[in-house]
Amino acid sequence: MNSPNASDKSARQLLAPDIPITNTRDRITAAALNLFYEHGFHGVGLDQVISQVGVTKTTFYNHFESKDELIIAAIQMRDQWEAQAFEKTISQFSDGTPKGSILAIFEALDQWFNDPSYAGCLFINACAEFPSTHDPVHIAAANHYTKVGKLLTTLCEQVGAKNPKALAQQLELLGEGAVTMRLISGNNTAAKSAGEIARAILDQCVE
């Protein structure tokens, strides 16, 4: 299923954004995103972000009213980057078929799990640190999964699944289960195992 050069692409390369960071707001957001991913949302203070970017507090508050607004912007930036990553993933790992495109996602997860920069899923982390489903930060993170579900449903429709939405939900559960197992046990083969299960499910569900 892999393209000839797929194995040469690291997770960091696949997730590397093509979105240019050209203005102060984006520089602040990108710096905060990296800090939040490494240290957690509650583990990073605004002074740390401001120092990292090299701006004044006045400049910061010209762009963001609060830390929560910055967190939401960082989550949205990561969501935008991951949308690009999905496209790169399908291009690098898929054999060009809808089924191959679905399985390519698990190939990319496997690359991600084995990358030294891996520190869990930012969106899961956000939902855990802001557990109320009514919290704007939680809502911003949950929106990512809504988009993933829609993408998987579209791919399942293209595959010819009898019940595309149900199949997409099963595949999403597999992916998120792999992320959880990687976090809990450090099992860096979880995505590979999930991909094998996904292949078996696709073989059974697709006419």
Backbone as CSV, one residue per row, in Angstrom:
resi,resn,N_x,N_y,N_z,CA_x,CA_y,CA_z,C_x,C_y,C_z
1,MET,0.811,-1.198,0.000,0.000,0.000,0.000,0.848,1.252,0.000
2,ASN,2.036,1.196,0.568,2.881,2.383,0.666,3.394,2.815,-0.694
3,SER,3.514,4.106,-0.884,4.187,4.611,-2.063,5.678,4.405,-1.872
4,PRO,6.499,4.448,-2.948,7.916,4.128,-2.839,8.661,4.937,-1.801
5,ASN,8.287,6.206,-1.601,9.054,7.033,-0.677,8.348,7.250,0.650
6,ALA,7.280,6.500,0.921,6.514,6.724,2.144,7.344,6.491,3.384
7,SER,8.190,5.463,3.365,8.959,5.140,4.559,10.005,6.198,4.869
8,ASP,10.305,7.062,3.897,11.294,8.113,4.106,10.680,9.366,4.736
9,LYS,9.360,9.363,4.883,8.675,10.526,5.435,8.417,10.310,6.924
10,SER,9.017,11.136,7.757,8.788,11.029,9.194,7.467,11.693,9.547
11,ALA,6.972,11.385,10.758,5.741,12.020,11.225,5.922,13.529,11.297
12,ARG,7.111,13.961,11.683,7.359,15.400,11.783,7.239,16.056,10.414
13,GLN,7.717,15.376,9.374,7.587,15.912,8.023,6.125,15.927,7.588
14,LEU,5.411,14.850,7.910,4.018,14.770,7.504,3.171,15.832,8.193
15,LEU,3.513,16.138,9.445,2.736,17.109,10.197,3.273,18.528,10.058
16,ALA,4.396,18.682,9.346,4.971,20.018,9.176,3.993,20.901,8.403
17,PRO,3.623,22.038,8.964,2.627,22.877,8.305,3.185,23.608,7.092
18,ASP,2.339,23.741,6.080,2.682,24.572,4.932,2.104,25.977,5.096
19,ILE,1.414,26.192,6.205,0.794,27.487,6.450,1.867,28.472,6.912
20,PRO,2.095,29.547,6.184,3.150,30.488,6.579,2.789,31.246,7.851
21,ILE,3.784,31.415,8.718,3.601,32.207,9.936,4.150,33.597,9.632
22,THR,3.261,34.516,9.276,3.711,35.798,8.733,3.374,36.996,9.610
23,ASN,2.508,36.818,10.599,2.129,37.966,11.422,2.307,37.658,12.904
24,THR,2.221,38.690,13.706,2.493,38.555,15.141,1.503,37.617,15.816
25,ARG,0.242,37.714,15.476,-0.763,36.831,16.088,-0.426,35.370,15.829
26,ASP,-0.061,35.056,14.592,0.269,33.669,14.260,1.558,33.224,14.952
27,ARG,2.527,34.131,15.091,3.770,33.773,15.792,3.486,33.441,17.250
28,ILE,2.639,34.239,17.875,2.265,33.969,19.267,1.529,32.635,19.365
29,THR,0.606,32.419,18.450,-0.193,31.188,18.473,0.675,29.960,18.264
30,ALA,1.588,30.026,17.296,2.449,28.879,16.997,3.370,28.558,18.166
31,ALA,3.918,29.595,18.792,4.791,29.379,19.949,4.006,28.768,21.101
32,ALA,2.806,29.285,21.333,1.961,28.752,22.402,1.572,27.309,22.116
33,LEU,1.266,27.012,20.873,0.898,25.648,20.488,1.997,24.664,20.851
34,ASN,3.226,24.997,20.522,4.351,24.110,20.845,4.514,23.938,22.354
35,LEU,4.369,25.030,23.086,4.498,24.964,24.543,3.355,24.164,25.165
36,PHE,2.135,24.390,24.699,0.981,23.660,25.227,1.116,22.164,24.953
37,TYR,1.601,21.820,23.769,1.735,20.408,23.415,2.768,19.719,24.298
38,GLU,3.839,20.438,24.602,4.923,19.836,25.384,4.644,19.830,26.885
39,HIS,3.993,20.889,27.389,3.860,21.046,28.841,2.422,21.021,29.348
40,GLY,1.448,20.981,28.453,0.055,21.033,28.879,-0.463,22.461,28.921
41,PHE,-1.777,22.593,28.838,-2.379,23.932,28.802,-2.247,24.644,30.143
42,HIS,-2.465,23.914,31.225,-2.374,24.533,32.548,-0.924,24.657,33.018
43,GLY,-0.020,23.977,32.337,1.387,24.013,32.732,2.175,25.145,32.108
44,VAL,1.518,25.939,31.286,2.187,27.049,30.591,1.505,28.359,30.967
45,GLY,2.278,29.310,31.428,1.742,30.629,31.759,1.925,31.603,30.609
46,LEU,1.170,32.676,30.642,1.269,33.676,29.576,2.651,34.311,29.523
47,ASP,3.270,34.509,30.680,4.612,35.098,30.693,5.592,34.232,29.913
48,GLN,5.427,32.919,30.012,6.305,31.999,29.284,6.108,32.138,27.780
49,VAL,4.859,32.255,27.357,4.564,32.424,25.927,5.128,33.747,25.431
50,ILE,4.874,34.808,26.178,5.333,36.142,25.786,6.854,36.188,25.683
51,SER,7.526,35.556,26.641,8.992,35.513,26.617,9.503,34.721,25.421
52,GLN,8.823,33.622,25.124,9.236,32.768,24.003,9.163,33.525,22.683
53,VAL,8.108,34.303,22.509,7.905,35.020,21.241,8.725,36.303,21.194
54,GLY,8.966,36.898,22.361,9.716,38.144,22.402,8.867,39.362,22.126
55,VAL,7.630,39.351,22.659,6.748,40.510,22.513,6.413,41.043,23.909
56,THR,5.816,42.204,23.946,5.393,42.781,25.223,3.990,42.285,25.573
57,LYS,3.617,42.467,26.840,2.262,42.095,27.248,1.224,42.932,26.506
58,THR,1.572,44.179,26.265,0.650,45.044,25.523,0.392,44.488,24.135
59,THR,1.462,44.058,23.476,1.313,43.461,22.144,0.459,42.206,22.220
60,PHE,0.718,41.379,23.236,-0.076,40.151,23.383,-1.561,40.484,23.497
61,TYR,-1.885,41.430,24.376,-3.296,41.742,24.610,-3.923,42.547,23.470
62,ASN,-3.105,43.018,22.555,-3.654,43.598,21.327,-4.236,42.518,20.419
63,HIS,-3.784,41.279,20.619,-4.214,40.173,19.760,-5.128,39.175,20.467
64,PHE,-4.997,39.053,21.782,-5.791,38.077,22.535,-6.310,38.722,23.817
65,GLU,-7.565,38.460,24.132,-8.150,39.018,25.348,-7.777,38.206,26.582
66,SER,-7.461,36.922,26.393,-7.209,36.051,27.540,-6.391,34.843,27.114
67,LYS,-5.934,34.079,28.107,-5.217,32.842,27.826,-6.131,31.839,27.138
68,ASP,-7.396,31.779,27.563,-8.326,30.835,26.937,-8.504,31.136,25.453
69,GLU,-8.537,32.416,25.103,-8.654,32.771,23.682,-7.418,32.308,22.917
70,LEU,-6.254,32.420,23.534,-5.018,31.931,22.916,-5.058,30.416,22.767
71,ILE,-5.538,29.721,23.778,-5.629,28.261,23.717,-6.525,27.831,22.562
72,ILE,-7.660,28.492,22.424,-8.580,28.153,21.328,-7.917,28.406,19.980
73,ALA,-7.194,29.512,19.853,-6.484,29.808,18.602,-5.438,28.741,18.309
74,ALA,-4.737,28.275,19.348,-3.723,27.235,19.169,-4.359,25.925,18.729
75,ILE,-5.492,25.577,19.324,-6.209,24.358,18.943,-6.664,24.453,17.494
76,GLN,-7.173,25.603,17.107,-7.635,25.786,15.729,-6.476,25.737,14.737
77,MET,-5.319,26.260,15.144,-4.146,26.184,14.280,-3.712,24.732,14.096
78,ARG,-3.681,23.985,15.197,-3.316,22.570,15.112,-4.312,21.806,14.249
79,ASP,-5.582,22.144,14.363,-6.610,21.506,13.546,-6.362,21.778,12.068
80,GLN,-5.984,23.002,11.752,-5.689,23.366,10.368,-4.474,22.603,9.864
81,TRP,-3.444,22.492,10.702,-2.256,21.740,10.319,-2.591,20.271,10.081
82,GLU,-3.426,19.699,10.948,-3.742,18.279,10.807,-4.606,18.016,9.584
83,ALA,-5.412,18.999,9.174,-6.163,18.855,7.930,-5.193,18.709,6.762
84,GLN,-4.118,19.499,6.786,-3.073,19.354,5.769,-2.382,18.002,5.889
85,ALA,-2.181,17.566,7.139,-1.492,16.294,7.368,-2.290,15.135,6.791
86,PHE,-3.625,15.190,6.887,-4.454,14.145,6.297,-4.206,14.061,4.797
87,GLU,-4.140,15.227,4.149,-3.901,15.239,2.704,-2.526,14.667,2.377
88,LYS,-1.507,15.060,3.155,-0.160,14.528,2.941,-0.127,13.024,3.171
89,THR,-0.835,12.587,4.216,-0.866,11.175,4.563,-1.416,10.347,3.421
90,ILE,-2.561,10.759,2.908,-3.199,10.017,1.827,-2.300,10.005,0.602
91,SER,-1.646,11.133,0.336,-0.760,11.212,-0.814,0.462,10.318,-0.657
92,GLN,1.013,10.215,0.560,2.255,9.467,0.774,2.033,7.974,0.959
93,PHE,0.935,7.598,1.633,0.767,6.205,2.026,-0.306,5.442,1.260
94,SER,-1.226,6.139,0.619,-2.339,5.450,-0.027,-1.936,4.865,-1.374
95,ASP,-2.640,3.797,-1.757,-2.430,3.214,-3.080,-3.341,3.867,-4.114
96,GLY,-4.056,4.912,-3.704,-4.908,5.637,-4.632,-6.365,5.238,-4.577
97,THR,-6.695,4.192,-3.825,-8.081,3.758,-3.684,-8.669,4.332,-2.396
98,PRO,-10.003,4.424,-2.301,-10.606,4.899,-1.053,-10.214,4.042,0.150
99,LYS,-10.180,2.726,-0.044,-9.765,1.842,1.051,-8.323,2.147,1.452
100,GLY,-7.467,2.342,0.469,-6.077,2.677,0.750,-5.948,4.000,1.483
101,SER,-6.839,4.938,1.174,-6.810,6.236,1.849,-7.151,6.092,3.329
102,ILE,-8.103,5.225,3.640,-8.460,4.983,5.041,-7.302,4.327,5.776
103,LEU,-6.740,3.290,5.187,-5.644,2.575,5.840,-4.398,3.453,5.961
104,ALA,-4.267,4.420,5.056,-3.123,5.337,5.117,-3.117,6.139,6.413
105,ILE,-4.295,6.419,6.945,-4.383,7.170,8.199,-3.723,6.391,9.331
106,PHE,-3.918,5.076,9.343,-3.297,4.252,10.386,-1.789,4.128,10.164
107,GLU,-1.372,4.156,8.907,0.065,4.172,8.606,0.701,5.442,9.179
108,ALA,0.004,6.560,9.010,0.536,7.829,9.513,0.553,7.848,11.036
109,LEU,-0.486,7.275,11.658,-0.489,7.176,13.115,0.713,6.375,13.601
110,ASP,1.034,5.314,12.888,2.190,4.492,13.262,3.478,5.306,13.189
111,GLN,3.617,6.110,12.136,4.781,6.986,12.023,4.814,7.986,13.178
112,TRP,3.668,8.552,13.487,3.560,9.564,14.543,3.922,8.973,15.900
113,PHE,3.403,7.775,16.188,3.666,7.134,17.482,5.149,6.851,17.693
114,ASN,5.881,6.680,16.616,7.295,6.324,16.716,8.225,7.515,16.520
115,ASP,7.653,8.701,16.413,8.458,9.909,16.269,8.869,10.419,17.648
116,PRO,10.129,10.852,17.815,10.588,11.348,19.130,9.785,12.532,19.651
117,SER,9.132,13.271,18.757,8.378,14.453,19.187,6.995,14.102,19.718
118,TYR,6.603,12.828,19.640,5.247,12.442,20.037,5.004,12.721,21.514
119,ALA,3.912,13.436,21.812,3.556,13.744,23.202,2.049,13.633,23.398
120,GLY,1.439,12.679,22.709,0.003,12.493,22.837,-0.783,13.341,21.853
121,CYS,-2.093,13.337,22.031,-2.992,14.070,21.140,-3.413,15.379,21.797
122,LEU,-3.129,16.484,21.146,-3.448,17.800,21.699,-4.937,17.946,21.980
123,PHE,-5.779,17.373,21.113,-7.225,17.544,21.250,-7.767,16.744,22.431
124,ILE,-7.256,15.532,22.614,-7.627,14.747,23.794,-7.138,15.450,25.054
125,ASN,-5.906,15.949,24.998,-5.355,16.667,26.149,-6.230,17.865,26.521
126,ALA,-6.698,18.582,25.503,-7.541,19.757,25.755,-8.857,19.358,26.407
127,CYS,-9.466,18.293,25.907,-10.736,17.836,26.486,-10.545,17.353,27.919
128,ALA,-9.379,16.763,28.197,-9.097,16.279,29.554,-8.855,17.441,30.518
129,GLU,-8.138,18.461,30.060,-7.828,19.596,30.934,-9.005,20.557,31.085
130,PHE,-9.918,20.520,30.117,-11.127,21.346,30.175,-12.324,20.413,29.984
131,PRO,-12.676,19.638,31.023,-13.617,18.525,30.863,-15.070,18.911,30.610
132,SER,-15.478,20.107,30.970,-16.870,20.496,30.741,-17.154,20.592,29.245
133,THR,-18.182,19.890,28.805,-18.522,19.902,27.374,-19.059,21.258,26.924
134,HIS,-19.309,22.150,27.884,-19.787,23.496,27.549,-18.648,24.514,27.521
135,ASP,-17.457,24.091,27.916,-16.309,24.996,27.924,-15.889,25.297,26.484
136,PRO,-15.666,26.563,26.132,-15.267,26.905,24.757,-14.007,26.177,24.289
137,VAL,-13.056,25.941,25.201,-11.846,25.203,24.820,-12.199,23.765,24.471
138,HIS,-13.018,23.137,25.299,-13.457,21.762,25.038,-14.194,21.688,23.699
139,ILE,-15.060,22.648,23.464,-15.831,22.673,22.214,-14.905,22.798,21.009
140,ALA,-13.886,23.658,21.113,-12.934,23.831,20.008,-12.205,22.529,19.709
141,ALA,-11.810,21.808,20.765,-11.116,20.534,20.569,-12.060,19.481,20.005
142,ALA,-13.295,19.444,20.506,-14.271,18.458,20.037,-14.617,18.676,18.571
143,ASN,-14.573,19.920,18.112,-14.862,20.209,16.702,-13.897,19.477,15.777
144,HIS,-12.670,19.252,16.253,-11.696,18.510,15.456,-12.216,17.114,15.150
145,TYR,-12.795,16.465,16.154,-13.278,15.099,15.962,-14.511,15.059,15.074
146,THR,-15.305,16.117,15.115,-16.444,16.212,14.198,-15.955,16.219,12.754
147,LYS,-14.890,16.974,12.499,-14.324,17.036,11.149,-13.733,15.694,10.733
148,VAL,-13.035,15.033,11.670,-12.455,13.719,11.370,-13.558,12.732,11.028
149,GLY,-14.645,12.762,11.803,-15.763,11.862,11.542,-16.368,12.086,10.168
150,LYS,-16.490,13.348,9.769,-17.042,13.657,8.449,-16.115,13.172,7.343
151,LEU,-14.812,13.349,7.534,-13.845,12.884,6.542,-13.914,11.372,6.392
152,LEU,-13.942,10.663,7.521,-14.003,9.202,7.470,-15.310,8.731,6.841
153,THR,-16.404,9.417,7.141,-17.689,9.044,6.544,-17.644,9.194,5.029
154,THR,-17.042,10.280,4.564,-16.906,10.488,3.116,-16.081,9.378,2.479
155,LEU,-14.968,9.013,3.115,-14.129,7.937,2.587,-14.873,6.608,2.596
156,CYS,-15.661,6.369,3.642,-16.428,5.120,3.716,-17.516,5.078,2.648
157,GLU,-18.079,6.231,2.324,-19.038,6.301,1.216,-18.353,5.955,-0.096
158,GLN,-17.152,6.493,-0.296,-16.405,6.230,-1.526,-15.987,4.769,-1.636
159,VAL,-15.754,4.142,-0.476,-15.395,2.725,-0.460,-16.578,1.865,-0.886
160,GLY,-17.792,2.361,-0.659,-18.985,1.591,-0.981,-19.544,0.838,0.206
161,ALA,-19.281,1.344,1.413,-19.769,0.679,2.626,-21.295,0.713,2.670
162,LYS,-21.880,-0.340,3.244,-23.338,-0.418,3.358,-23.862,0.645,4.316
163,ASN,-23.119,0.897,5.382,-23.495,1.922,6.364,-22.264,2.786,6.637
164,PRO,-22.024,3.785,5.800,-20.789,4.581,5.902,-20.591,5.245,7.259
165,LYS,-21.661,5.784,7.839,-21.518,6.492,9.110,-21.113,5.539,10.231
166,ALA,-21.736,4.364,10.277,-21.403,3.388,11.319,-19.969,2.897,11.160
167,LEU,-19.563,2.653,9.919,-18.195,2.203,9.668,-17.194,3.286,10.062
168,ALA,-17.520,4.534,9.731,-16.632,5.643,10.096,-16.469,5.738,11.610
169,GLN,-17.550,5.534,12.344,-17.478,5.576,13.806,-16.589,4.460,14.344
170,GLN,-16.685,3.275,13.746,-15.837,2.159,14.168,-14.365,2.473,13.914
171,LEU,-14.079,3.035,12.761,-12.695,3.365,12.414,-12.146,4.472,13.311
172,GLU,-12.998,5.444,13.624,-12.558,6.526,14.510,-12.265,5.987,15.908
173,LEU,-13.106,5.064,16.380,-12.863,4.437,17.684,-11.547,3.669,17.683
174,LEU,-11.255,3.003,16.583,-9.978,2.291,16.469,-8.803,3.258,16.566
175,GLY,-8.896,4.352,15.834,-7.808,5.328,15.846,-7.603,5.945,17.213
176,GLU,-8.699,6.367,17.842,-8.582,6.990,19.158,-8.173,5.969,20.215
177,GLY,-8.612,4.717,20.040,-8.178,3.668,20.956,-6.682,3.442,20.864
178,ALA,-6.155,3.506,19.651,-4.710,3.350,19.464,-3.953,4.494,20.136
179,VAL,-4.478,5.714,20.001,-3.850,6.872,20.649,-3.833,6.681,22.165
180,THR,-4.941,6.194,22.705,-5.036,5.982,24.151,-4.071,4.902,24.619
181,MET,-3.997,3.789,23.881,-3.081,2.711,24.257,-1.631,3.172,24.189
182,ARG,-1.322,3.994,23.200,0.042,4.525,23.091,0.363,5.370,24.319
183,LEU,-0.616,6.142,24.778,-0.417,7.009,25.935,-0.304,6.202,27.223
184,ILE,-1.190,5.225,27.397,-1.253,4.479,28.656,-0.071,3.535,28.819
185,SER,0.204,2.766,27.773,1.192,1.687,27.897,2.509,1.966,27.191
186,GLY,2.551,3.036,26.399,3.754,3.297,25.614,3.899,2.344,24.446
187,ASN,2.811,1.658,24.102,2.833,0.676,23.016,2.914,1.390,21.671
188,ASN,4.111,1.417,21.076,4.265,2.149,19.816,3.861,1.330,18.596
189,THR,3.299,0.132,18.816,2.764,-0.654,17.698,1.239,-0.626,17.684
190,ALA,0.638,0.191,18.554,-0.822,0.216,18.672,-1.496,0.603,17.358
191,ALA,-0.931,1.565,16.641,-1.538,2.004,15.381,-1.444,0.916,14.322
192,LYS,-0.339,0.197,14.315,-0.186,-0.897,13.350,-1.240,-1.974,13.605
193,SER,-1.454,-2.312,14.873,-2.479,-3.301,15.225,-3.866,-2.791,14.852
194,ALA,-4.121,-1.508,15.130,-5.414,-0.920,14.781,-5.631,-0.935,13.272
195,GLY,-4.572,-0.695,12.511,-4.675,-0.732,11.058,-5.025,-2.111,10.538
196,GLU,-4.486,-3.144,11.173,-4.809,-4.515,10.771,-6.279,-4.826,11.047
197,ILE,-6.776,-4.352,12.191,-8.196,-4.538,12.507,-9.058,-3.755,11.520
198,ALA,-8.641,-2.533,11.197,-9.383,-1.709,10.239,-9.469,-2.397,8.886
199,ARG,-8.382,-3.000,8.464,-8.379,-3.714,7.180,-9.393,-4.861,7.208
200,ALA,-9.423,-5.603,8.317,-10.359,-6.723,8.437,-11.804,-6.225,8.428
201,ILE,-12.056,-5.119,9.129,-13.410,-4.557,9.153,-13.826,-4.096,7.764
202,LEU,-12.918,-3.436,7.066,-13.224,-2.962,5.712,-13.528,-4.126,4.784
203,ASP,-12.766,-5.196,4.908,-12.993,-6.371,4.062,-14.376,-6.968,4.309
204,GLN,-14.852,-6.891,5.553,-16.153,-7.463,5.893,-17.314,-6.547,5.525
205,CYS,-17.095,-5.231,5.640,-18.196,-4.277,5.482,-18.398,-3.794,4.056
206,VAL,-17.380,-3.950,3.245,-17.457,-3.425,1.881,-17.866,-4.531,0.932
207,GLU,-18.842,-4.244,0.119,-19.328,-5.234,-0.843,-18.295,-5.487,-1.927
